[in-house]
Amino acid sequence: MTGKPGGLISIGSEGEAMVEAVSAERLIEGNPVTTTINGYQMSEHTFVGEWAATPGAWSVSYDEWEFCQMLDGECEIVPDGGAPRRYRAGDAFVIEPGFRGVWRVIAAMRKRYVIRL
């Protein structure tokens, strides 16, 4: 769904799901599969939706800004050269552009996101 000025849009788990395995080039462990449902888009720069993943680990490299609100499960994010941080249902965090590291899903997880390019 695309936004327009003055609109009010509810975000949920409805919508077309994009399901894909983590690419072999990024894979560190397991066979994780991700599911993305974009529930809202404002121009070409802002996206809101839900994302889920099964257990495994892979390398990540962010050029965008992302706010995450954990809904279910557990993950660990390890910045290159930094200490691991664990997140569970109810936790929220922001990933800044330029972040590099490892995303590890410990228990199948689901999060809501807001991405700004």
C-alpha positions in Angstrom: 0.0 0.0 0.0 1.3 3.4 -0.9 0.8 6.4 1.4 -0.7 9.8 0.6 -0.9 13.0 2.5 -3.5 13.0 5.3 -3.9 9.2 5.2 -4.2 6.8 8.1 -3.1 3.3 7.4 -3.2 0.2 9.6 -0.1 -2.1 9.4 -0.5 -5.8 10.0 0.5 -9.2 8.6 -1.7 -8.9 5.5 -0.3 -8.5 2.0 1.8 -10.4 -0.4 4.7 -12.3 1.2 8.1 -12.5 -0.4 9.8 -15.7 0.8 13.4 -16.4 0.1 16.4 -18.3 1.4 19.5 -16.3 2.5 22.0 -16.3 -0.4 24.9 -18.7 -0.2 27.4 -15.7 -0.4 26.1 -14.3 2.9 25.3 -17.6 4.7 27.3 -18.4 7.8 25.2 -21.2 9.4 21.9 -23.1 9.0 19.4 -22.8 6.2 17.5 -19.6 7.1 14.5 -18.5 5.1 13.1 -15.0 5.4 9.6 -13.7 4.7 8.9 -10.0 4.0 5.5 -8.4 3.8 5.7 -4.7 2.9 2.5 -3.2 4.3 3.2 0.5 3.4 5.4 2.5 1.1 5.9 6.3 1.0 7.6 7.4 -2.2 10.7 5.4 -3.0 12.3 6.0 0.4 10.1 4.8 3.2 8.9 1.2 3.8 6.9 -0.3 6.7 6.1 -3.9 7.2 6.8 -7.3 8.8 9.8 -9.5 8.4 10.3 -13.0 9.7 13.2 -15.5 9.6 14.0 -19.1 10.6 17.1 -20.0 12.6 20.5 -19.5 11.0 23.2 -16.8 10.6 24.3 -14.5 7.8 26.4 -11.5 7.1 24.6 -8.1 6.8 25.6 -4.7 5.4 23.2 -1.8 5.7 23.1 1.3 3.5 19.7 2.2 4.9 18.3 3.3 8.3 16.0 0.7 10.0 13.8 0.8 13.1 12.9 -2.8 14.3 10.3 -3.9 16.9 10.6 -7.5 17.8 7.2 -9.3 17.8 8.2 -13.0 18.3 11.3 -15.1 18.7 15.0 -14.2 19.4 17.9 -12.9 17.4 21.5 -11.9 18.0 23.2 -9.1 16.1 26.9 -8.9 16.1 28.6 -5.7 14.8 32.0 -6.3 13.1 34.5 -6.0 15.8 31.8 -5.5 18.5 29.9 -7.5 21.2 26.8 -9.5 20.3 23.4 -8.0 21.3 20.3 -10.2 21.8 16.8 -9.1 21.1 13.5 -10.8 22.1 9.8 -10.1 21.7 9.0 -6.6 22.9 12.6 -5.2 22.3 13.2 -2.4 19.8 16.4 -1.2 18.1 17.7 1.0 15.3 20.3 -0.1 12.7 22.2 2.9 11.3 23.5 3.1 7.7 27.0 1.7 7.5 26.4 -1.1 9.9 28.2 -4.3 9.1 28.1 -7.6 11.0 26.2 -10.9 11.5 22.5 -11.4 12.0 21.8 -14.7 13.9 18.3 -16.0 14.4 18.2 -18.1 17.6 14.5 -18.9 17.7 12.2 -18.3 14.7 11.5 -14.6 14.8 9.2 -11.9 13.5 9.7 -8.1 13.6 8.0 -4.9 12.4 10.2 -2.5 10.6 10.4 1.0 9.2 13.1 1.5 6.6 14.3 4.8 5.3 16.6 4.8 2.2 
